[in-house]
Amino acid sequence: MKIICLVKQVPDTEAKIKVKSEAKDIDREGLAMVLNPYDEFAVEEAIKLKEAKVAEEVTIVTVGEKKAEEAVRTALAMGADKAMRIEDAAISLSDPASVAAALASAAKSIGADLILCGKQASDDDSAAVGPMVAQLMGIPCVNVVLKLAVADGKLTATREIEGGEETVECPLPAVITCTKGLNEPRYPSLPGIMKAKKKPLEVKAGGDIGLAGADAKTEIAALNPPPARAEGKKFEGDPADIVPKVVKALREEAKVI
C-alpha cells in the first residue's frame, strides 16, 4: 500500500505576524516557518502504518515556492520516503480550491491507496483542501480523525462529532484529515535529518502532473491585524469597597454583565 501525505508550510504559531502595506498578504521576510502542526499528525500516522508493515511507501506532497521545501524536509526527516513540490504561477496559494486542484492532480499522477493530511492549516484555518481533494478524485473522505485502522482494502476511522465520536468504515482509496489525539508526532532525529537531505524531492509544474486548470474560487480582499487592546483597569483598596466598583465597571463600561 502506498500513502501520500499532503502538507503545508505555515508561520510558526509563536511568530509575530505583520501585514504587508497592501494588506493582501503577511510579511514573510525573516518569518519563522514550520510544518503545519496538523499535518504532523498525518505524517506520523503514515510512518506508523509503514512501520507496522501496512504500507510500503510514504510520499510527501506540497504546493509552494522553494522555501516550502523546509517543511517537506522535516517530514522526510520524520521517516517519509520521498517528496514532491508543485510550483506553478497559475496556482493561487491563497485559494483552497486552486491548491486542492494541484494536489489532486499530483496524487493521481503518483497513485496511492491512502491520502493523509491535517484537518486544517494553522494559518488560514479553511479546513477545505482535504475534502476538496477527495471530491476532485472521486474518492471517500473522513474528516477530523482521532483513530485509524487499515486492513483488507478498507479503513476504520473514529472521528469527532458534536457531542461525541463516530466510527465509520470506507473502502480504499480514501482521504483522511487528521487531528490532535490521533498520535504523538515524533521529533526528527539527527540521523533522520541527515538522511532527509539525500531523499528524492521532485519539483513539478502544473503541466507535469496533468493539471488542466487551477482557477481560484476566492481571493483575499484584505488582511487586518486585530485592534490594539485597551489598557486594563486596576482596582486597589479594601475588597469590600472594590467589589461594587468592579461590578459597576463590568456592567456599565465593559457591558458583560
PyMOL commands that set and color helices and strands:
alter all, ss='L'
color gray80, all
select helices_A, chain A and resi 37-51+66-78+96-110+129-137+190-196+206-209+239-252
alter helices_A, ss='H'
color red, helices_A
select strands_A, chain A and resi 2-6+9-11+33-35+57-63+82-86+114-118+141-151+154-161+164-171+174-178+201-204
alter strands_A, ss='S'
color yellow, strands_A
deselect
rebuild
show_as cartoon
